[in-house]
């Protein structure tokens, strides 16, 4: 996990499809990694993924591998 204290200056963005109730994540894309945090808890934990791991996660979600609603 990436230290939340170091995430303050990251270029965070939310999806334009974010729920209006705030139930979403924010993503920061940098050359070395992709960072992800809960938008309701910006000072909370931050996950980080290598670019290939991130692409694999996105492909798996798009393929319906996690049983998420479409």
MIMI-966779 format. One record per atom (N, C-alpha, C): residue number from 1; residue in three letters; atom name; x, y negated, z. Coordinates in nm, 3 decimals. Each point is the difference from the previous one (the first is absolute). Layout:
% MIMI-966779
<fipa pos="NUM" code="ALA" site="CA" x="X" y="Y" z="Z"/>
...
This chain:
% MIMI-966779
<fipa pos="1" code="UNK" site="N" x="0.084" y="0.118" z="0.000"/>
<fipa pos="1" code="UNK" site="CA" x="-0.084" y="-0.118" z="0.000"/>
<fipa pos="1" code="UNK" site="C" x="0.088" y="-0.124" z="0.000"/>
<fipa pos="2" code="UNK" site="N" x="-0.044" y="-0.100" z="-0.067"/>
<fipa pos="2" code="UNK" site="CA" x="0.070" y="-0.129" z="-0.009"/>
<fipa pos="2" code="UNK" site="C" x="-0.038" y="-0.084" z="0.121"/>
<fipa pos="3" code="UNK" site="N" x="0.096" y="-0.064" z="0.068"/>
<fipa pos="3" code="UNK" site="CA" x="-0.035" y="-0.083" z="0.117"/>
<fipa pos="3" code="UNK" site="C" x="-0.094" y="-0.115" z="-0.036"/>
<fipa pos="4" code="UNK" site="N" x="-0.112" y="-0.008" z="0.068"/>
<fipa pos="4" code="UNK" site="CA" x="-0.099" y="-0.106" z="-0.027"/>
<fipa pos="4" code="UNK" site="C" x="0.061" y="-0.138" z="0.017"/>
<fipa pos="5" code="UNK" site="N" x="0.095" y="-0.013" z="0.089"/>
<fipa pos="5" code="UNK" site="CA" x="0.063" y="-0.131" z="0.024"/>
<fipa pos="5" code="UNK" site="C" x="0.073" y="-0.050" z="-0.125"/>
<fipa pos="6" code="UNK" site="N" x="0.040" y="0.090" z="-0.090"/>
<fipa pos="6" code="UNK" site="CA" x="0.070" y="-0.040" z="-0.122"/>
<fipa pos="6" code="UNK" site="C" x="-0.095" y="-0.018" z="-0.117"/>
<fipa pos="7" code="UNK" site="N" x="-0.128" y="0.023" z="0.019"/>
<fipa pos="7" code="UNK" site="CA" x="-0.095" y="-0.005" z="-0.112"/>
<fipa pos="7" code="UNK" site="C" x="-0.062" y="-0.137" z="-0.021"/>
<fipa pos="8" code="UNK" site="N" x="0.032" y="-0.096" z="0.084"/>
<fipa pos="8" code="UNK" site="CA" x="-0.065" y="-0.131" z="-0.005"/>
<fipa pos="8" code="UNK" site="C" x="0.018" y="-0.069" z="-0.135"/>
<fipa pos="9" code="UNK" site="N" x="0.119" y="0.005" z="-0.057"/>
<fipa pos="9" code="UNK" site="CA" x="0.025" y="-0.074" z="-0.123"/>
<fipa pos="9" code="UNK" site="C" x="-0.026" y="0.078" z="-0.127"/>
<fipa pos="10" code="UNK" site="N" x="-0.057" y="0.119" z="0.009"/>
<fipa pos="10" code="UNK" site="CA" x="-0.025" y="0.079" z="-0.120"/>
<fipa pos="10" code="UNK" site="C" x="-0.116" y="-0.059" z="-0.080"/>
<fipa pos="11" code="UNK" site="N" x="0.001" y="0.017" z="-0.133"/>
<fipa pos="11" code="UNK" site="CA" x="-0.107" y="-0.055" z="-0.086"/>
<fipa pos="11" code="UNK" site="C" x="-0.124" y="0.089" z="0.001"/>
<fipa pos="12" code="UNK" site="N" x="-0.077" y="-0.004" z="0.106"/>
<fipa pos="12" code="UNK" site="CA" x="-0.117" y="0.087" z="0.016"/>
<fipa pos="12" code="UNK" site="C" x="-0.112" y="-0.040" z="-0.095"/>
<fipa pos="13" code="UNK" site="N" x="-0.072" y="0.101" z="-0.051"/>
<fipa pos="13" code="UNK" site="CA" x="-0.120" y="-0.027" z="-0.081"/>
<fipa pos="13" code="UNK" site="C" x="-0.102" y="0.109" z="0.027"/>
<fipa pos="14" code="UNK" site="N" x="-0.126" y="-0.039" z="-0.014"/>
<fipa pos="14" code="UNK" site="CA" x="-0.113" y="0.093" z="0.015"/>
<fipa pos="14" code="UNK" site="C" x="-0.059" y="0.026" z="-0.137"/>
<fipa pos="15" code="UNK" site="N" x="-0.059" y="0.115" z="-0.015"/>
<fipa pos="15" code="UNK" site="CA" x="-0.068" y="0.033" z="-0.124"/>
<fipa pos="15" code="UNK" site="C" x="-0.120" y="-0.092" z="-0.019"/>
<fipa pos="16" code="UNK" site="N" x="-0.029" y="-0.032" z="-0.124"/>
<fipa pos="16" code="UNK" site="CA" x="-0.120" y="-0.079" z="-0.029"/>
<fipa pos="16" code="UNK" site="C" x="-0.125" y="0.082" z="0.026"/>
<fipa pos="17" code="UNK" site="N" x="0.014" y="0.132" z="0.017"/>
<fipa pos="17" code="UNK" site="CA" x="-0.112" y="0.088" z="0.031"/>
<fipa pos="17" code="UNK" site="C" x="-0.013" y="0.026" z="0.150"/>
<fipa pos="18" code="UNK" site="N" x="0.067" y="-0.077" z="0.082"/>
<fipa pos="18" code="UNK" site="CA" x="-0.007" y="0.018" z="0.145"/>
<fipa pos="18" code="UNK" site="C" x="-0.142" y="-0.015" z="0.051"/>
<fipa pos="19" code="UNK" site="N" x="-0.033" y="0.078" z="0.101"/>
<fipa pos="19" code="UNK" site="CA" x="-0.133" y="-0.009" z="0.061"/>
<fipa pos="19" code="UNK" site="C" x="-0.014" y="-0.134" z="0.072"/>
<fipa pos="20" code="UNK" site="N" x="-0.120" y="-0.053" z="0.002"/>
<fipa pos="20" code="UNK" site="CA" x="-0.023" y="-0.129" z="0.066"/>
<fipa pos="20" code="UNK" site="C" x="0.009" y="0.011" z="0.151"/>
<fipa pos="21" code="UNK" site="N" x="-0.005" y="0.123" z="0.054"/>
<fipa pos="21" code="UNK" site="CA" x="0.009" y="0.017" z="0.146"/>
<fipa pos="21" code="UNK" site="C" x="0.145" y="0.006" z="0.048"/>
<fipa pos="22" code="UNK" site="N" x="0.095" y="-0.020" z="-0.090"/>
<fipa pos="22" code="UNK" site="CA" x="0.140" y="-0.001" z="0.039"/>
<fipa pos="22" code="UNK" site="C" x="0.064" y="0.138" z="0.006"/>
<fipa pos="23" code="UNK" site="N" x="-0.072" y="0.104" z="-0.037"/>
<fipa pos="23" code="UNK" site="CA" x="0.053" y="0.136" z="0.004"/>
<fipa pos="23" code="UNK" site="C" x="0.087" y="0.025" z="-0.123"/>
<fipa pos="24" code="UNK" site="N" x="0.123" y="-0.048" z="0.005"/>
<fipa pos="24" code="UNK" site="CA" x="0.088" y="0.017" z="-0.115"/>
<fipa pos="24" code="UNK" site="C" x="0.145" y="-0.003" z="0.046"/>
<fipa pos="25" code="UNK" site="N" x="0.087" y="0.020" z="-0.093"/>
<fipa pos="25" code="UNK" site="CA" x="0.142" y="-0.008" z="0.028"/>
<fipa pos="25" code="UNK" site="C" x="0.059" y="-0.112" z="-0.084"/>
<fipa pos="26" code="UNK" site="N" x="0.116" y="-0.045" z="0.042"/>
<fipa pos="26" code="UNK" site="CA" x="0.076" y="-0.099" z="-0.075"/>
<fipa pos="26" code="UNK" site="C" x="0.129" y="0.067" z="-0.047"/>
<fipa pos="27" code="UNK" site="N" x="0.047" y="-0.040" z="-0.115"/>
<fipa pos="27" code="UNK" site="CA" x="0.118" y="0.061" z="-0.060"/>
<fipa pos="27" code="UNK" site="C" x="0.100" y="-0.111" z="-0.034"/>
<fipa pos="28" code="UNK" site="N" x="0.127" y="0.028" z="0.026"/>
<fipa pos="28" code="UNK" site="CA" x="0.108" y="-0.090" z="-0.040"/>
<fipa pos="28" code="UNK" site="C" x="0.097" y="0.082" z="-0.085"/>
<fipa pos="29" code="UNK" site="N" x="0.023" y="-0.045" z="-0.122"/>
<fipa pos="29" code="UNK" site="CA" x="0.089" y="0.073" z="-0.092"/>
<fipa pos="29" code="UNK" site="C" x="0.132" y="-0.075" z="-0.010"/>
<fipa pos="30" code="UNK" site="N" x="0.107" y="0.070" z="0.036"/>
<fipa pos="30" code="UNK" site="CA" x="0.134" y="-0.055" z="-0.009"/>
<fipa pos="30" code="UNK" site="C" x="0.085" y="0.093" z="-0.084"/>
<fipa pos="31" code="UNK" site="N" x="0.116" y="-0.043" z="-0.046"/>
<fipa pos="31" code="UNK" site="CA" x="0.084" y="0.087" z="-0.083"/>
<fipa pos="31" code="UNK" site="C" x="0.038" y="0.131" z="0.068"/>
<fipa pos="32" code="UNK" site="N" x="0.018" y="0.000" z="0.131"/>
<fipa pos="32" code="UNK" site="CA" x="0.046" y="0.121" z="0.068"/>
<fipa pos="32" code="UNK" site="C" x="-0.112" y="0.092" z="0.048"/>
<fipa pos="33" code="UNK" site="N" x="-0.122" y="-0.052" z="0.016"/>
<fipa pos="33" code="UNK" site="CA" x="-0.108" y="0.084" z="0.054"/>
<fipa pos="33" code="UNK" site="C" x="-0.134" y="-0.071" z="-0.012"/>
<fipa pos="34" code="UNK" site="N" x="-0.105" y="0.077" z="0.027"/>
<fipa pos="34" code="UNK" site="CA" x="-0.137" y="-0.050" z="0.011"/>
<fipa pos="34" code="UNK" site="C" x="-0.037" y="0.006" z="0.148"/>
<fipa pos="35" code="UNK" site="N" x="-0.052" y="-0.109" z="0.054"/>
<fipa pos="35" code="UNK" site="CA" x="-0.038" y="-0.007" z="0.141"/>
<fipa pos="35" code="UNK" site="C" x="-0.152" y="-0.010" z="0.011"/>
<fipa pos="36" code="UNK" site="N" x="-0.056" y="0.067" z="0.100"/>
<fipa pos="36" code="UNK" site="CA" x="-0.145" y="0.006" z="0.016"/>
<fipa pos="36" code="UNK" site="C" x="-0.036" y="-0.024" z="0.147"/>
<fipa pos="37" code="UNK" site="N" x="-0.103" y="-0.082" z="0.024"/>
<fipa pos="37" code="UNK" site="CA" x="-0.047" y="-0.023" z="0.137"/>
<fipa pos="37" code="UNK" site="C" x="-0.152" y="-0.014" z="-0.001"/>
<fipa pos="38" code="UNK" site="N" x="-0.058" y="0.015" z="0.117"/>
<fipa pos="38" code="UNK" site="CA" x="-0.144" y="-0.018" z="0.020"/>
<fipa pos="38" code="UNK" site="C" x="-0.028" y="-0.150" z="0.004"/>
<fipa pos="39" code="UNK" site="N" x="-0.089" y="-0.046" z="-0.085"/>
<fipa pos="39" code="UNK" site="CA" x="-0.026" y="-0.145" z="-0.006"/>
<fipa pos="39" code="UNK" site="C" x="-0.061" y="-0.055" z="0.129"/>
<fipa pos="40" code="UNK" site="N" x="-0.066" y="0.087" z="0.077"/>
<fipa pos="40" code="UNK" site="CA" x="-0.060" y="-0.046" z="0.126"/>
<fipa pos="40" code="UNK" site="C" x="0.103" y="-0.011" z="0.112"/>
<fipa pos="41" code="UNK" site="N" x="0.120" y="0.057" z="-0.021"/>
<fipa pos="41" code="UNK" site="CA" x="0.103" y="0.001" z="0.104"/>
<fipa pos="41" code="UNK" site="C" x="0.135" y="-0.037" z="-0.062"/>
<fipa pos="42" code="UNK" site="N" x="0.016" y="-0.124" z="-0.047"/>
<fipa pos="42" code="UNK" site="CA" x="0.122" y="-0.038" z="-0.070"/>
<fipa pos="42" code="UNK" site="C" x="0.127" y="0.008" z="0.085"/>
<fipa pos="43" code="UNK" site="N" x="-0.013" y="0.002" z="0.130"/>
<fipa pos="43" code="UNK" site="CA" x="0.119" y="0.014" z="0.084"/>
<fipa pos="43" code="UNK" site="C" x="0.022" y="0.145" z="0.042"/>
<fipa pos="44" code="UNK" site="N" x="-0.082" y="0.090" z="-0.053"/>
<fipa pos="44" code="UNK" site="CA" x="0.012" y="0.142" z="0.033"/>
<fipa pos="44" code="UNK" site="C" x="0.103" y="0.071" z="-0.086"/>
<fipa pos="45" code="UNK" site="N" x="-0.006" y="0.131" z="-0.001"/>
<fipa pos="45" code="UNK" site="CA" x="0.100" y="0.079" z="-0.072"/>
<fipa pos="45" code="UNK" site="C" x="-0.005" y="-0.023" z="-0.151"/>
<fipa pos="46" code="UNK" site="N" x="0.116" y="0.016" z="-0.061"/>
<fipa pos="46" code="UNK" site="CA" x="0.015" y="-0.016" z="-0.144"/>
<fipa pos="46" code="UNK" site="C" x="0.062" y="0.128" z="-0.055"/>
<fipa pos="47" code="UNK" site="N" x="-0.064" y="0.057" z="-0.099"/>
<fipa pos="47" code="UNK" site="CA" x="0.055" y="0.118" z="-0.067"/>
<fipa pos="47" code="UNK" site="C" x="0.080" y="-0.046" z="-0.121"/>
<fipa pos="48" code="UNK" site="N" x="0.101" y="0.077" z="-0.035"/>
<fipa pos="48" code="UNK" site="CA" x="0.072" y="-0.032" z="-0.124"/>
<fipa pos="48" code="UNK" site="C" x="0.023" y="0.126" z="-0.081"/>
<fipa pos="49" code="UNK" site="N" x="-0.007" y="-0.017" z="-0.131"/>
<fipa pos="49" code="UNK" site="CA" x="0.013" y="0.110" z="-0.095"/>
<fipa pos="49" code="UNK" site="C" x="0.102" y="-0.039" z="-0.106"/>
<fipa pos="50" code="UNK" site="N" x="0.078" y="0.097" z="-0.045"/>
<fipa pos="50" code="UNK" site="CA" x="0.081" y="-0.022" z="-0.119"/>
<fipa pos="50" code="UNK" site="C" x="-0.094" y="-0.012" z="-0.119"/>
<fipa pos="51" code="UNK" site="N" x="0.048" y="-0.059" z="-0.108"/>
<fipa pos="51" code="UNK" site="CA" x="-0.088" y="-0.023" z="-0.115"/>
<fipa pos="51" code="UNK" site="C" x="-0.053" y="0.129" z="-0.060"/>
<fipa pos="52" code="UNK" site="N" x="0.081" y="0.105" z="-0.010"/>
<fipa pos="52" code="UNK" site="CA" x="-0.049" y="0.125" z="-0.057"/>
<fipa pos="52" code="UNK" site="C" x="-0.103" y="0.066" z="0.092"/>
<fipa pos="53" code="UNK" site="N" x="0.023" y="-0.006" z="0.131"/>
<fipa pos="53" code="UNK" site="CA" x="-0.097" y="0.054" z="0.095"/>
<fipa pos="53" code="UNK" site="C" x="-0.132" y="-0.076" z="-0.009"/>
<fipa pos="54" code="UNK" site="N" x="0.006" y="-0.132" z="-0.015"/>
<fipa pos="54" code="UNK" site="CA" x="-0.121" y="-0.082" z="-0.012"/>
<fipa pos="54" code="UNK" site="C" x="-0.077" y="0.037" z="-0.127"/>
<fipa pos="55" code="UNK" site="N" x="0.072" y="0.014" z="-0.112"/>
<fipa pos="55" code="UNK" site="CA" x="-0.067" y="0.038" z="-0.125"/>
<fipa pos="55" code="UNK" site="C" x="-0.066" y="0.137" z="0.015"/>
<fipa pos="56" code="UNK" site="N" x="0.066" y="0.093" z="0.069"/>
<fipa pos="56" code="UNK" site="CA" x="-0.058" y="0.132" z="0.023"/>
<fipa pos="56" code="UNK" site="C" x="-0.126" y="-0.008" z="0.085"/>
<fipa pos="57" code="UNK" site="N" x="0.001" y="-0.083" z="0.103"/>
<fipa pos="57" code="UNK" site="CA" x="-0.118" y="-0.019" z="0.085"/>
<fipa pos="57" code="UNK" site="C" x="-0.116" y="-0.057" z="-0.081"/>
<fipa pos="58" code="UNK" site="N" x="0.027" y="-0.103" z="-0.078"/>
<fipa pos="58" code="UNK" site="CA" x="-0.105" y="-0.062" z="-0.081"/>
<fipa pos="58" code="UNK" site="C" x="-0.056" y="0.100" z="-0.101"/>
<fipa pos="59" code="UNK" site="N" x="0.087" y="0.076" z="-0.066"/>
<fipa pos="59" code="UNK" site="CA" x="-0.048" y="0.102" z="-0.095"/>
<fipa pos="59" code="UNK" site="C" x="-0.089" y="0.103" z="0.070"/>
<fipa pos="60" code="UNK" site="N" x="0.040" y="0.043" z="0.119"/>
<fipa pos="60" code="UNK" site="CA" x="-0.079" y="0.099" z="0.074"/>
<fipa pos="60" code="UNK" site="C" x="-0.137" y="-0.055" z="0.039"/>
<fipa pos="61" code="UNK" site="N" x="-0.004" y="-0.126" z="0.042"/>
<fipa pos="61" code="UNK" site="CA" x="-0.128" y="-0.063" z="0.034"/>
<fipa pos="61" code="UNK" site="C" x="-0.088" y="-0.009" z="-0.124"/>
<fipa pos="62" code="UNK" site="N" x="0.058" y="-0.045" z="-0.110"/>
<fipa pos="62" code="UNK" site="CA" x="-0.077" y="-0.013" z="-0.125"/>
<fipa pos="62" code="UNK" site="C" x="-0.051" y="0.135" z="-0.049"/>
<fipa pos="63" code="UNK" site="N" x="0.075" y="0.106" z="0.027"/>
<fipa pos="63" code="UNK" site="CA" x="-0.041" y="0.135" z="-0.043"/>
<fipa pos="63" code="UNK" site="C" x="-0.101" y="0.063" z="0.093"/>
<fipa pos="64" code="UNK" site="N" x="-0.035" y="-0.070" z="0.108"/>
<fipa pos="64" code="UNK" site="CA" x="-0.101" y="0.050" z="0.093"/>
<fipa pos="64" code="UNK" site="C" x="0.049" y="0.108" z="0.094"/>
<fipa pos="65" code="UNK" site="N" x="0.130" y="0.007" z="0.021"/>
<fipa pos="65" code="UNK" site="CA" x="0.058" y="0.104" z="0.084"/>
<fipa pos="65" code="UNK" site="C" x="-0.032" y="-0.012" z="0.148"/>
<fipa pos="66" code="UNK" site="N" x="-0.050" y="-0.113" z="0.044"/>
<fipa pos="66" code="UNK" site="CA" x="-0.027" y="-0.021" z="0.142"/>
<fipa pos="66" code="UNK" site="C" x="-0.149" y="0.001" z="0.033"/>
<fipa pos="67" code="UNK" site="N" x="-0.085" y="0.023" z="-0.097"/>
<fipa pos="67" code="UNK" site="CA" x="-0.143" y="0.004" z="0.025"/>
<fipa pos="67" code="UNK" site="C" x="-0.059" y="-0.133" z="0.040"/>
<fipa pos="68" code="UNK" site="N" x="0.062" y="-0.109" z="-0.045"/>
<fipa pos="68" code="UNK" site="CA" x="-0.052" y="-0.133" z="0.032"/>
<fipa pos="68" code="UNK" site="C" x="-0.116" y="-0.035" z="-0.091"/>
<fipa pos="69" code="UNK" site="N" x="-0.094" y="-0.081" z="0.049"/>
<fipa pos="69" code="UNK" site="CA" x="-0.110" y="-0.042" z="-0.087"/>
<fipa pos="69" code="UNK" site="C" x="0.053" y="-0.087" z="-0.113"/>
<fipa pos="70" code="UNK" site="N" x="-0.058" y="0.012" z="-0.117"/>
<fipa pos="70" code="UNK" site="CA" x="0.048" y="-0.080" z="-0.113"/>
<fipa pos="70" code="UNK" site="C" x="-0.068" y="-0.135" z="-0.005"/>
